[in-house]
Amino acid sequence: MKFKLKRLELKWVLYDVGNSAFTLLISTIMPIYFNYLAGNAGISDVDYLAYWGYATSISTVIVAILGPTLGTVSDLKGFKKKIFMAALLVGAIGCIFLGFMSSWLWFLLIFVIAKSAYSLSLVVYDSMLTDVTTKDRMDEVSAHGYAWGYIGSCIPFILSLLLVLFYENIGLTMSAAMSIAFLLIALWWLFLAVPLLRSYEQKYYVSAQSHPVRSSFSRLGHIFRELGNNKKILFFLIAFFFYIDGVYTIIDMATAYGTALGLDTTGLLLALLLTQIVAFPAALIFGRLSRKMAIGRIIMICIAAYFIIALYGMGLNEQYQFWILAVCVGIFQGAIQSMSRSYFAKIIPANQSGEYFGVYDICGKGASFAGTTLVSFVSQATGNVNLGVGALSVMFAIGFVFFILADNKAKEVSI
């Protein structure tokens, strides 16, 4: 039976299409422009990769501190949309400012602010899943979000790519082309957020017992204490921390990695565009597969696939190998993201989705603290970026073990 999105579900999915353009910008054009700025400042390829990784890690620390707090506040009646809109505006405006930076250091500082705001908007956005759909539709709605996000984000990306590749032919400088590209991405992101902002209503919420912020801190502390008693959620979050950090490290640093290896820039961008195209049908197929196969088993298959992908990255030194990597990532990327989101939404209380997704996003969406730090440290310590990428296999192995523990606990509870 064909799955059809309802109106509110469709508007929720549209925001995935909007914010995915910024995700694609981070993993493709943005690292190349930073490489251009860093190269002008005399920074080596190894240090360039490391600085980019450290900036991403700093952003993750900011989200780890603010995410749970803002997520908890967003569970209060009327707060979810306000916090979502504030994070959206800071992220989009930051994206615009990035196009006007000529200093590599200022570029990194604005990048940290914009990426942090983007990730915080996703803390609230993910928690909206419980409001916009029902539990029996979550897997496929979540899958549609990622699927259409992948293919939809290709539209502004292709336009930006044409500007970046052919800026001289149309009489622009590299800096001017980048400014227009970043502006285009920001406007796309904002425009596709409007339908959700106009229609979303917070169905599940909690009442503040005292001052909203003070009450939120109290409830957040209660959540962390409760995790010790709820092993299925605790083990899942530990597993998610390791395997999704590995996934987002690959997404965030793929272009930086290929650039550090000296691979052709145009080829890298086209390969990552292929990742988006492959991810579109793959995410939908896995979403449909969730009707017939346990979602836990699907996630385990994806984690195992990423373990192999990380090992494959250790031997990567040719352009065609990067294309193979791009296709493999595309097949499993959407599935592991969307299935993890809906799996978590099903095992948490709906009226506390904001605070739980705040904790969830410490580990996840747009964040890759452990992974980027690991890649950066190993790359600098050994002078070999391949070994840095290969080290990610350890994270997938740990994530796999803890997910098995979490899934077994979830099955025990449901029996």
N, C-alpha and C positions, 0 to 999 in steps of 0.2 A: 504494500500500500504506500502510495506517495505521501511524503511528509510535507505539509504546508504550514508555513509560519503564520501566526496570527498578527494583527496589526501592531500591537505593542511589542511582541517578540521581534518583528521586523525592524522596528525603530531602535530596539536595543542592539540588534545585529549591525545596523548602520553605523553605530558608534565604533564597533570593531573595524569596520571599513575605514572610518576616519582616522582612528588612532594608529592603525596598522601602517599608514603612510609614514608616520613619524618613526615607527619601529624600523621600517625598511630604510629610511633615511639614515638612522643611526648605524645600521649594519652595512651600509654601502657607500654612499656619497660622502657622509660626514667624516669617516676615518681617512678617506682619500684627501679631503680638503685639509684636515688636520696634518696629514703627512706633508702636504704642500707647504703649510705654514711652518711646520717643524723643520722641514728641509731647508727653508730659507734662513732659519735660525741656527743651522749647523748641527741639529740633533741627529744622532745615529739611528739606524733602523731598529736595532734592539731596544734602545731607550725610547724611541717613538712608540713601539708596541707596548712597552712597560708603562709609559705615562698614560696612554689611552686606557690600559687595564686598570691602573690605579684610580683614574678619574671615575671610571664606571663603578669601582669598588666603593669610593667615597659616596657616590650617589646612593648606593645600596645601603650604606650605614645610615644615611639621612632618612631613607624610607623605613629602615628597621626601627628607628627611633620614633618617627612621626606617624607611620602607617597604623600601628595598633591603636594609638591614641585617637587619631582622626577617625579611624574605622569605628571605634567604640562610640565616639561622639555622634557619628552619623546614624547610629541606631536610634537616637532620640527622635521623636516625632518632628518632622519638618526640617531636619538638619542634613539629610542625605543629599538632596539636590543642591543645597547651598555649598557644601564642601566640594561636591563634584564640580560645580561651576567654577569655584575659585581655583582649584587645581588645574582645570582645563585652561583657564585664561592665562595663568602664570606660565604653563607649559608652552602654549601657542605663542605668547609674546616673546618668551625666551627663544623659541625657534626662529622667530623673525630677527631678533637681535644677533643671533649667531652668524647670519649672513653678512653682517657689517663689521665683524671682528678681523683685525689684521695681525694681532698679537696671538701667538699660540697659547700663551698662558691665560689671557683673557678669554680666549675661545674655550679652553677647558673649564674655566670657572662658570661661564654662562651655560655650557653644556651640562655641568653638574646640576645647576638650578633647574634647567628645562627638563632634564631626564628625571629628576626627583619628582617634579610636579606631575609629569606624565605618569609615573609609576603610582603616585598617590591618587590620581584620578581613577586608576584601574582598581585600586583597593575598593573604592566605592562602587565602581561600575560592576565588578565581579559580584559584589554583595547584592546588587540589584536583581540578579538572576532569580532569587527566590520570590521577588515581587512581580516579575514580568511573565513567569510561566509556572507550570505545575511540576511536581517531582517526576512524574512519568514522562515528561517531555524534555527534561533538562539536558540529557545526553545529546540529543539531536539539535536542540536550540543552541547549546554551547558549541557543538561542532559546526553549525551553520555560521556562527559568529566568526570563528577562526577561518573557515573556508572562504567566505565572502570577503573577509578582511584581507586574505592573501591575494585574491584575484583583483579586488577593488583597488587595493593600494598600488597596483601596477599602473593605473591610469596617471596619477600625478608623478609617479616615479619615472615613467617613460618620458613624460614631458620634461622633467628635471634632468634626466639623463641626456636628452637631446641638447638641452641648453649647455650642460657641462662638457659634452663631447665636441660640440660644434660652435662654441661661443665665438671663436674667431671669424667664422664664416658669416655670422650675423652682426659683426662689428662690436662685440662685447669683450670686456676683459674677464679673466677668470673670476675675479672678485665680484664683478657685477652679475655674472651668470649664477654664481653661488647665492648671491643675495636674492635674486628672483626665484631660484629654486626653493630656498628655505621659506620665502614668503608664500609660494604656491602650496607647499606642504602644510603650512600653518592655517591657511584659509580653507583648505580641503578638510582638515581636522575639525576646525570650528564649525563649518557649514554642516557637516554630517552629524554633529552633536545636537543641532537644533531640534530635530524631530523628537529625540528622546527627552530633551529638557522640557519641551512643550507638553508632552503626554504622560510622563512618568509620575506615578503617585506611590508614596511609601505605604504599603499595606501592613508590613510587619515592623513593629517598633517597640521600644521599652519606654517607660515613664521615668523621668529623672526624680530621684528621691530628694535631691537638694540642688545645689548649683550644678548646671550641666557638665562643666569640665571636671569638677570635683567628683560628681557622681560617676562620670565616665572612667576616671582613674580607679575608683573603687571597684567598678564592675570589671575593668581590665585585670586588676589584681586577682579578682575572683576567678576569671577565666584561666589564668596561668596556674592557679592552685587546682582548679578542676582538671586540668590536663593530666595531672599525676594520677587521677582516678579513672580517666577515660583513655585506656590504652590504645583503642582503635584510632582515635584522633591524634594522640601523641606520637604513635609509631608512624602514622601517615605523614605527619608534619616533618619528622626527622628524615623519612625517606624522601619526601618532596624537596626538602632543603638540599639534599645531595644531588638527586638526579636532575631536578629542574635548574639548579645552578649550573650544572654541566651543559644542559640544553641552551640556556640563555648566554652562556659564555661563548658557545659556538656561534650563536646568532650575532652577538655583539662584536665579536672579534674576528669573524670570518674574513672580512675584507682587509682588516689590519694584518691578519696572519698572512694572507696571500701577498699583500704588498711587501711585507717584511721578507718574504721569500724571493721577491723580485719578479713576481708573475705579472703579466700584462694587465694593466688596470681595466681596460675595456672588457677584456675577457672575464675578469673577476665580476664586474657589474652584470654582464649578461648571464653568467653562471648563476648568480644570486637571483636574477629575475626568473630564471628557469626554476629555481627552488620555489618561488611563489606560485608559479603556474602549476607545478607538480603538486604542491601542497593543497591546492583548491579541491581537485577531485578526491585526493587521498583522505582529506579530513571528512568529506561527505561520506565516502565509502566506509570509513571506520565508524562514523556516526550511525550509519545504517546497520553496520555489523553489530553494534551494541544491542540491537533488538534480539539477536540470536546467541551472542557470546557474552559471558560475564565481563563487565567493564574492568574488573580487577585483572583479568587475564590479558585484556587488550593492553593495559598499562604496562604489565610485565614484559610483554612482547616488545613494546616500544623501548623500554629501558635497556633490554638486552641488545636491541638493534643499535642504540646509541653507544653502548659499550664497544661494539665492533667498529662503529664509525670513528670513535676516538683512537682506537688502535690503528686504524687505517690512516689517520691523519699523521701518524708518526713517520710514515714513509713518503709523504706527499712532497714532491719537488717539481712536478710537471703540470702544465696547464690542464691537460686532459684529465689528470687525477683530481684536480679541483672540481671539474665538471661532474665527475662521478660522485664526489663527495656531496656536491650541491643537490643532485637528484636523490641520493639516499636520505639526506636531511629532510628534503621536501616531503618524502613519503611518510615519515614518522613524526615530523614536527607538529603538525596540526592535531594529530591524534593524541599525542602525549599531553599537549597543552589543554585541549578541550575536554578530554576524558578526566584529567586530573581536576579541572575546575568543577565539573558536574559531580564527580565522585565525592569531592569535599562538601559541596552544597547539600548533598543528600545525607551526610552523616552529622551535620551540625544543626542546632535549633534555628528555625527560620527567623525568629524575632531577634536573634543575636548575630545575624549574618555579617553585619558590618564589623563588629569586634573580632569575630572569628576570621573573617577574610583579611582583617588587618594583620593578624598573626600569620595567616597563610601567605600574605604578600611580603612578609619579612624574608621568606624563603624564595618567593617566586617572581611574579610578573615584572619583567623589565629589570630584575635584580640578579646579580651574579657575583656577589662579593667573594665567596670562597673560590669559585672557578677562575675569575679574572685575576685574583691575587695569586693563585696557584700557578697559572700559566705565566704570569709576569715574573714571579720569583724564580721558577724553574728555568725560564728562558734566559734571564739575566745570569743566574748562577752557573748555567752550563754553556751559555753562549749559543744555544741551539733552540730555535722556536719550535721545531718538530717535537722535541722532548717535552716542551711545555704543554702542547696540545695533547700528547699521548698520556700525560699525567691525569687528564680528565677521566680516563677509564676507571681510576680508583673511585672517583665520586659516583659513577654509575653502578659500580659493584656494591658499594655500601648502600646506595639507594635501593637497589634491587632486594637486598637482604631485609631491610627494614620495611619495605612495602609488603613483602610476603608475610611478615609478622603482623602488620596492620590489617591486611586482608583476612588473615586467619581470625583475628580478633573480631572483625566486622561480621564474619560468618557465624562466630560463636554467639554474638549478640542477637542476630536475626533468627537463630534456631529456636 
